[in-house]
Amino acid sequence: MHELGKEITEESLEKVIASTGIEPNKAMIKATVENLKEVNIEEAIKSVSIAQPAPAPSAPQPEEKPEEKKEEKKEDKEKKAEEAAAGLSALFG
């Protein structure tokens, strides 16, 4: 929708979802449209295209200390944010 220059509204998003054969969840659609009002889609697409995934560990790691677990939780939150942005990119890119 973004590439086509179409406004992202509840009605237009509902039509897109219904066209896939899925019953649109109006509450979810409304929340999505409200959240997208605060997002610069161009910037979100650029940030996803530049972001590079972290390399996977090559060998099993020894038991982690509590400090490392906190760092891992922070990385998980960052990864979830990147995945959310990627989802938006896939939807509108």
C-alpha positions as CSV (number, residue, x, y, z in Angstrom):
1,M,0.0,0.0,0.0
2,H,2.8,2.4,0.9
3,E,4.6,1.8,-2.5
4,L,1.4,2.5,-4.3
5,G,0.9,5.8,-2.5
6,K,-2.3,4.5,-0.9
7,E,-3.3,5.8,2.5
8,I,-3.3,3.1,5.1
9,T,-6.7,3.2,6.7
10,E,-8.8,0.7,8.6
11,E,-11.0,0.1,5.6
12,S,-8.1,-0.4,3.1
13,L,-6.3,-2.7,5.5
14,E,-9.4,-4.7,6.1
15,K,-9.9,-5.2,2.4
16,V,-6.4,-6.4,1.9
17,I,-6.7,-8.9,4.7
18,A,-10.2,-10.1,3.5
19,S,-8.8,-10.6,0.0
20,T,-6.5,-13.3,1.4
21,G,-9.5,-15.3,2.7
22,I,-8.8,-14.5,6.3
23,E,-11.5,-13.0,8.6
24,P,-10.2,-9.5,9.5
25,N,-9.8,-8.8,13.2
26,K,-11.2,-5.2,13.4
27,A,-9.6,-4.5,16.8
28,M,-6.2,-5.6,15.5
29,I,-6.6,-3.6,12.4
30,K,-7.6,-0.5,14.3
31,A,-4.6,-0.9,16.6
32,T,-2.2,-1.4,13.6
33,V,-3.5,1.7,11.9
34,E,-3.2,3.8,15.1
35,N,0.4,2.5,15.6
36,L,1.4,3.2,12.0
37,K,0.4,6.8,12.4
38,E,3.5,7.2,14.6
39,V,5.8,5.4,12.2
40,N,7.8,6.9,9.3
41,I,7.5,3.9,6.9
42,E,10.3,5.1,4.7
43,E,12.7,5.3,7.7
44,A,11.5,1.9,9.0
45,I,12.2,0.3,5.6
46,K,15.7,1.9,5.4
47,S,16.6,0.8,8.9
48,V,15.6,-2.8,8.2
49,S,17.5,-2.9,4.9
50,I,20.7,-1.7,6.6
51,A,20.4,-3.9,9.7
52,Q,22.5,-7.0,9.6
53,P,21.6,-10.1,11.6
54,A,24.0,-11.1,14.4
55,P,26.2,-14.1,13.6
56,A,25.1,-17.4,15.2
57,P,27.4,-18.8,17.8
58,S,29.7,-21.5,16.4
59,A,30.1,-23.7,19.5
60,P,28.0,-24.3,22.6
61,Q,28.8,-21.8,25.3
62,P,29.6,-22.7,28.9
63,E,27.0,-21.8,31.5
64,E,26.2,-18.1,31.6
65,K,26.7,-15.8,34.5
66,P,23.7,-13.6,35.6
67,E,25.3,-10.5,33.9
68,E,25.4,-12.3,30.6
69,K,21.8,-13.3,30.9
70,K,20.8,-9.6,31.3
71,E,22.7,-8.8,28.2
72,E,21.1,-11.6,26.3
73,K,17.6,-10.4,27.3
74,K,18.5,-6.9,26.0
75,E,19.6,-8.5,22.7
76,D,16.3,-10.5,22.5
77,K,14.4,-7.2,22.9
78,E,16.5,-5.6,20.1
79,K,15.9,-8.6,17.9
80,K,12.2,-8.5,18.5
81,A,12.2,-4.8,17.5
82,E,14.1,-5.6,14.3
83,E,11.6,-8.4,13.5
84,A,8.7,-6.1,14.1
85,A,10.2,-3.6,11.7
86,A,10.9,-6.4,9.2
87,G,7.2,-7.4,9.5
88,L,6.2,-3.8,8.7
89,S,8.6,-3.8,5.7
90,A,7.1,-7.0,4.4
91,L,3.6,-5.7,4.8
92,F,4.3,-2.3,3.1
93,G,7.6,-2.7,1.3
